[in-house]
């Protein structure tokens, strides 16, 4: 009877807590890597279904102050394990290094069209990076893709009326602009493949990468050709800075899950270098944990990166993001900036497809409504 009655259950829980000595400790220390404050241009009320409110209040109480029960009894140990599990699930693993990305993390997708921050790169509740729509656009000549010293012009990105899927993007990590990407649409009906060109920002002062004295400090990393024409299931290729085909991106889906896998070419048995997975989730009002950000509350991609250990075995691997890793001169894996910028463009493609399908449904629905009303008048 106590469990079925919410008021009696609350009184019973209060009684149990009053019988124990509770030691409160501060929540875990922040990770060493620079973390961003969530930036929201509009206020969005966090929604939650009525039957989950009590649960979220309880979770918030547990994670706000790390509690440890002072006791050695069975229920004390069980309760401590429960609190530890809740904190581990809520906060996620600590970011171990400032110079390396975690070997697995989430890329939360924007839920409000028009939000400049397309992806939020998070580990647990820590926002350590983001992929944003650039404020200015690079206008580059063809030779500039392999020679950053050629003439470059810029203009306002937000004045361009094309969809977001063809706007320039910036990758920010730990307070730095790491890389920029430009997407070139297909030139004609014969050439139906888009091209994404990625540039590494080498400017140490981290000023606007589109300023005149910062433009020359970019290094061409490579290109991705055919991402937009891959559809729900297909493949496209990555070309390195020398124009040599180096990787293949396999795009496919399983039940309620989208996949994007990166494989290195040239070996008899290609090993997955990066795996991105996006599962379809229910609305955030049904989530057990409150969303971290109101503008990124529809889920996102789970990103995993791999490498090889000294024995040649494939293992999870952290990736160096700040420039080029000089300790690995024979590194054949692509720079992680290419993974993340391509993932952002893939996200924008999915978003644009949904918008077009929604527009078609609205038009058809409107026409059907007009026909129905006309038939009612005839009758």
C-alpha positions as CSV (number, residue, x, y, z in Angstrom):
1,X,0.0,0.0,0.0
2,X,2.9,2.4,0.8
3,X,4.4,2.0,-2.7
4,X,1.2,2.6,-4.5
5,X,0.3,5.8,-2.5
6,X,2.6,8.7,-3.5
7,X,2.1,10.7,-0.3
8,X,2.7,7.7,2.0
9,X,5.8,6.8,-0.1
10,X,7.2,10.3,0.3
11,X,6.7,10.1,4.1
12,X,8.2,6.7,4.2
13,X,11.3,7.8,2.3
14,X,11.6,10.9,4.5
15,X,11.5,8.6,7.6
16,X,14.2,6.3,6.2
17,X,16.5,9.2,5.4
18,X,16.0,10.6,8.9
19,X,17.3,7.3,10.4
20,X,20.6,7.5,8.7
21,X,23.6,9.8,9.1
22,X,24.3,11.4,5.6
23,X,27.7,12.9,4.8
24,X,27.5,15.4,1.9
25,X,30.5,16.0,-0.4
26,X,30.8,18.5,-3.2
27,X,30.1,17.2,-6.7
28,X,33.0,16.0,-8.7
29,X,35.6,18.5,-9.9
30,X,35.3,19.8,-13.4
31,X,37.5,18.2,-16.1
32,X,40.8,19.7,-16.9
33,X,39.8,20.5,-20.5
34,X,38.2,23.9,-21.1
35,X,34.4,23.6,-21.1
36,X,31.9,26.0,-22.7
37,X,28.8,27.5,-21.1
38,X,25.7,26.5,-23.0
39,X,24.7,29.4,-25.2
40,X,21.1,29.7,-26.0
41,X,19.7,32.5,-28.1
42,X,16.1,31.8,-27.1
43,X,14.6,30.5,-23.9
44,X,13.0,27.1,-24.2
45,X,11.0,25.6,-21.4
46,X,12.2,22.1,-20.4
47,X,9.1,19.9,-20.7
48,X,8.6,16.7,-18.6
49,X,5.6,14.4,-18.3
50,X,3.9,14.5,-14.9
51,X,4.9,11.0,-13.8
52,X,8.6,11.7,-14.3
53,X,8.8,14.9,-12.3
54,X,9.3,13.2,-9.0
55,X,12.1,11.0,-10.5
56,X,13.9,14.0,-11.9
57,X,13.7,15.9,-8.6
58,X,15.2,12.8,-6.9
59,X,18.0,12.6,-9.5
60,X,18.7,16.3,-9.2
61,X,19.0,15.9,-5.4
62,X,21.4,13.0,-5.7
63,X,23.8,14.6,-8.3
64,X,23.8,18.1,-6.8
65,X,25.6,16.9,-3.8
66,X,27.4,13.5,-3.8
67,X,26.0,11.6,-0.9
68,X,27.7,8.8,1.0
69,X,25.8,6.8,3.6
70,X,27.7,6.3,6.8
71,X,27.2,2.7,7.5
72,X,28.4,-0.8,6.6
73,X,25.1,-2.6,6.5
74,X,23.7,-4.2,3.4
75,X,21.3,-1.4,2.6
76,X,24.0,1.2,3.2
77,X,26.4,-0.4,0.7
78,X,23.5,-0.9,-1.8
79,X,22.5,2.8,-1.5
80,X,26.1,3.9,-2.0
81,X,26.4,1.8,-5.1
82,X,23.2,3.2,-6.4
83,X,24.3,6.8,-5.8
84,X,27.7,6.0,-7.5
85,X,25.9,4.5,-10.5
86,X,23.6,7.6,-10.9
87,X,26.5,10.0,-10.7
88,X,28.5,7.9,-13.3
89,X,25.5,7.8,-15.7
90,X,24.7,11.5,-15.2
91,X,28.2,13.0,-15.4
92,X,29.9,10.5,-17.7
93,X,33.6,9.7,-17.8
94,X,36.1,12.4,-17.0
95,X,38.0,14.0,-19.9
96,X,41.5,12.7,-19.2
97,X,43.6,14.9,-21.4
98,X,43.6,18.5,-22.6
99,X,45.4,17.6,-25.9
100,X,43.3,14.6,-26.9
101,X,39.6,14.1,-27.6
102,X,37.9,11.4,-25.6
103,X,37.9,8.1,-27.4
104,X,34.1,8.1,-27.1
105,X,31.7,11.1,-26.7
106,X,28.4,12.5,-27.8
107,X,27.6,15.0,-30.5
108,X,24.2,16.5,-29.5
109,X,22.2,17.7,-32.5
110,X,20.4,21.1,-32.5
111,X,16.6,20.8,-32.1
112,X,15.8,24.4,-33.2
113,X,16.4,25.2,-36.9
114,X,18.4,28.4,-37.3
115,X,20.6,27.7,-34.2
116,X,24.2,28.5,-35.3
117,X,25.6,25.7,-33.1
118,X,24.8,22.6,-35.2
119,X,26.5,20.1,-32.9
120,X,27.5,20.2,-29.2
121,X,30.4,17.9,-28.4
122,X,29.9,16.6,-24.8
123,X,31.2,14.1,-22.4
124,X,28.5,13.5,-19.8
125,X,27.4,17.0,-18.9
126,X,30.7,18.7,-20.0
127,X,30.5,20.7,-23.3
128,X,34.1,20.7,-24.5
129,X,33.5,21.6,-28.2
130,X,31.0,22.5,-30.9
131,X,30.5,22.8,-34.6
132,X,29.0,26.1,-35.6
133,X,27.9,27.8,-38.8
134,X,30.7,30.3,-39.7
135,X,29.8,34.0,-39.6
136,X,31.9,34.6,-42.8
137,X,32.4,32.5,-45.9
138,X,35.7,31.6,-47.6
139,X,35.7,32.2,-51.3
140,X,38.6,30.1,-52.6
141,X,40.0,29.4,-56.0
142,X,40.5,25.8,-57.2
143,X,44.2,25.8,-56.6
144,X,43.7,27.0,-53.0
145,X,42.6,23.6,-52.0
146,X,46.2,22.5,-52.1
147,X,47.9,25.9,-51.7
148,X,46.6,28.1,-48.9
149,X,48.8,31.0,-50.1
150,X,46.5,31.9,-53.0
151,X,44.1,34.8,-53.0
152,X,41.1,34.3,-50.6
153,X,38.1,36.5,-50.3
154,X,35.5,36.5,-47.6
155,X,31.9,37.6,-47.3
156,X,29.1,37.4,-44.8
157,X,27.8,33.9,-44.3
158,X,24.5,34.8,-42.9
159,X,23.6,37.0,-45.9
160,X,23.7,33.9,-48.1
161,X,20.2,32.5,-48.6
162,X,21.2,28.9,-49.3
163,X,20.2,26.2,-46.8
164,X,22.5,25.6,-43.8
165,X,23.7,22.3,-45.4
166,X,25.9,24.4,-47.8
167,X,27.2,27.0,-45.4
168,X,30.7,27.1,-44.1
169,X,31.3,25.5,-40.7
170,X,33.8,25.9,-37.8
171,X,35.0,23.4,-35.3
172,X,35.6,24.7,-31.8
173,X,37.4,22.6,-29.2
174,X,38.5,23.8,-25.7
175,X,38.0,27.5,-26.6
176,X,39.9,27.3,-29.9
177,X,38.8,27.4,-33.5
178,X,40.4,24.1,-34.7
179,X,39.3,23.9,-38.3
180,X,36.9,25.3,-40.9
181,X,35.1,23.6,-43.7
182,X,33.6,24.8,-47.0
183,X,31.1,22.8,-49.0
184,X,30.8,23.2,-52.7
185,X,27.5,22.1,-54.4
186,X,27.5,20.0,-57.5
187,X,28.5,22.1,-60.6
188,X,26.2,20.5,-63.1
189,X,23.8,17.7,-63.7
190,X,26.7,15.6,-64.9
191,X,28.8,16.3,-61.8
192,X,26.2,15.3,-59.1
193,X,28.6,15.1,-56.2
194,X,29.2,17.8,-53.6
195,X,32.7,18.6,-52.2
196,X,33.6,19.4,-48.7
197,X,37.1,21.0,-48.2
198,X,38.5,21.0,-44.6
199,X,41.3,23.4,-43.4
200,X,43.2,23.2,-40.2
201,X,43.6,26.5,-38.3
202,X,47.2,27.1,-37.3
203,X,46.8,30.6,-35.9
204,X,48.1,30.5,-32.3
205,X,46.3,33.7,-31.2
206,X,43.0,32.1,-32.0
207,X,41.6,35.3,-33.6
208,X,38.9,35.3,-36.3
209,X,40.1,32.7,-38.8
210,X,38.6,34.8,-41.6
211,X,40.7,37.9,-40.8
212,X,43.3,38.8,-43.5
213,X,46.4,38.0,-41.3
214,X,44.9,34.7,-40.1
215,X,43.7,33.4,-43.5
216,X,47.2,32.4,-44.6
217,X,47.7,30.3,-41.4
218,X,45.5,27.4,-42.6
219,X,46.6,24.0,-43.7
220,X,44.5,22.0,-46.2
221,X,43.6,18.6,-44.6
222,X,41.6,17.0,-47.3
223,X,38.2,16.7,-49.1
224,X,35.1,14.6,-48.9
225,X,33.4,14.0,-52.2
226,X,29.8,12.7,-52.6
227,X,28.5,13.0,-49.0
228,X,25.3,14.7,-50.1
229,X,24.5,12.1,-52.8
230,X,25.0,9.1,-50.5
231,X,21.5,9.1,-49.2
232,X,20.4,6.9,-46.3
233,X,22.5,4.0,-47.5
234,X,25.6,4.5,-49.6
235,X,29.3,5.5,-49.5
236,X,31.6,8.4,-50.4
237,X,35.3,8.9,-50.4
238,X,37.9,11.0,-48.6
239,X,40.9,12.5,-50.4
240,X,44.0,13.6,-48.5
241,X,45.8,16.9,-48.9
242,X,47.7,15.5,-52.0
243,X,44.4,14.6,-53.7
244,X,44.9,10.8,-53.1
245,X,41.8,8.7,-52.2
246,X,42.5,7.6,-48.6
247,X,39.3,6.6,-46.9
248,X,35.8,5.4,-47.6
249,X,32.7,6.5,-45.5
250,X,30.0,3.9,-45.3
251,X,26.6,5.2,-44.5
252,X,23.8,2.8,-43.6
253,X,21.0,2.3,-41.2
254,X,19.5,-0.4,-39.0
255,X,16.2,-0.4,-37.2
256,X,15.8,3.1,-35.7
257,X,19.6,3.7,-35.9
258,X,21.7,5.6,-38.4
259,X,25.4,4.7,-38.9
260,X,28.4,6.4,-40.4
261,X,31.7,4.4,-40.4
262,X,35.1,5.4,-41.7
263,X,37.5,2.9,-43.2
264,X,41.1,3.3,-44.4
265,X,41.8,2.2,-47.9
266,X,44.9,0.3,-49.1
267,X,44.8,-2.6,-46.7
268,X,43.5,-6.1,-47.3
269,X,41.3,-6.0,-44.2
270,X,40.1,-2.4,-43.5
271,X,39.6,-1.6,-39.9
272,X,36.9,0.9,-38.8
273,X,38.7,4.1,-37.8
274,X,35.7,6.1,-36.6
275,X,32.2,5.0,-35.9
276,X,29.3,7.4,-35.5
277,X,25.9,6.1,-34.4
278,X,22.6,8.0,-34.0
279,X,19.6,6.2,-32.4
280,X,16.1,7.5,-32.7
281,X,15.0,8.7,-29.2
282,X,11.6,9.6,-27.7
283,X,10.9,13.3,-27.0
284,X,13.0,14.7,-24.2
285,X,10.1,15.1,-21.9
286,X,10.2,11.3,-21.5
287,X,14.0,11.2,-20.7
288,X,15.0,10.1,-17.2
289,X,17.7,12.8,-17.1
290,X,16.9,16.4,-17.9
291,X,18.4,17.5,-21.2
292,X,21.7,19.4,-20.8
293,X,20.6,22.2,-23.2
294,X,17.1,23.2,-24.3
295,X,18.3,23.8,-27.9
296,X,20.0,20.4,-28.2
297,X,17.4,18.1,-26.7
298,X,16.6,15.6,-29.4
299,X,19.7,13.3,-28.9
300,X,22.6,13.1,-31.3
301,X,25.5,11.0,-32.5
302,X,27.7,8.7,-30.4
303,X,31.3,9.0,-31.7
304,X,33.9,6.4,-31.2
305,X,37.5,6.5,-32.5
306,X,39.9,3.6,-32.9
307,X,43.6,3.0,-33.4
308,X,46.1,0.2,-33.1
309,X,48.2,-0.7,-30.1
310,X,51.9,-1.9,-30.1
311,X,50.7,-5.4,-31.0
312,X,48.7,-4.2,-33.9
313,X,45.3,-4.8,-32.2
314,X,42.4,-2.4,-32.8
315,X,41.6,-0.6,-29.6
316,X,39.7,2.6,-28.6
317,X,42.0,5.6,-29.2
318,X,42.1,9.2,-28.2
319,X,42.8,11.6,-31.0
320,X,45.1,14.7,-31.0
321,X,43.1,17.7,-32.1
322,X,45.3,20.8,-31.7
323,X,47.2,20.8,-35.0
324,X,49.1,17.9,-36.3
325,X,50.5,15.2,-34.0
326,X,54.2,15.3,-34.7
327,X,54.8,12.3,-32.5
328,X,53.1,10.1,-35.2
329,X,54.8,11.0,-38.5
330,X,53.4,7.9,-40.1
331,X,49.8,8.6,-39.1
332,X,47.5,7.5,-41.9
333,X,44.2,8.2,-40.0
334,X,42.4,11.4,-41.0
335,X,42.4,14.4,-38.6
336,X,39.5,14.2,-36.2
337,X,38.3,17.6,-37.5
338,X,37.3,15.9,-40.8
339,X,35.2,13.4,-38.8
340,X,33.3,16.0,-36.9
341,X,32.8,18.5,-39.7
342,X,31.6,15.8,-42.0
343,X,29.2,14.6,-39.3
344,X,27.8,18.1,-39.0
345,X,27.1,18.3,-42.7
346,X,25.5,14.9,-42.6
347,X,23.3,16.2,-39.8
348,X,22.3,19.2,-41.8
349,X,21.5,16.9,-44.8
350,X,19.2,14.9,-42.6
351,X,17.6,18.0,-41.2
352,X,17.0,19.5,-44.7
353,X,15.5,16.2,-46.0
354,X,13.0,16.2,-43.0
355,X,12.2,19.9,-43.8
356,X,11.4,19.1,-47.4
357,X,9.3,16.1,-46.5
358,X,7.4,18.1,-44.0
359,X,6.8,20.8,-46.7
360,X,5.4,18.2,-49.1
361,X,3.1,16.8,-46.3
362,X,1.9,20.3,-45.5
363,X,1.0,21.0,-49.2
364,X,-0.7,17.6,-49.7
365,X,-2.5,17.9,-46.4
366,X,-3.7,21.4,-47.3
367,X,-5.0,20.3,-50.7
368,X,-6.8,17.3,-49.1
369,X,-8.4,19.6,-46.6
370,X,-9.6,21.9,-49.4
371,X,-11.1,18.9,-51.3
372,X,-12.8,17.6,-48.1
373,X,-14.4,21.0,-47.4
374,X,-15.5,21.3,-51.0
375,X,-17.1,17.9,-50.8
376,X,-18.9,18.8,-47.6
377,X,-20.4,21.9,-49.3
378,X,-21.7,19.7,-52.2
379,X,-23.4,17.4,-49.8
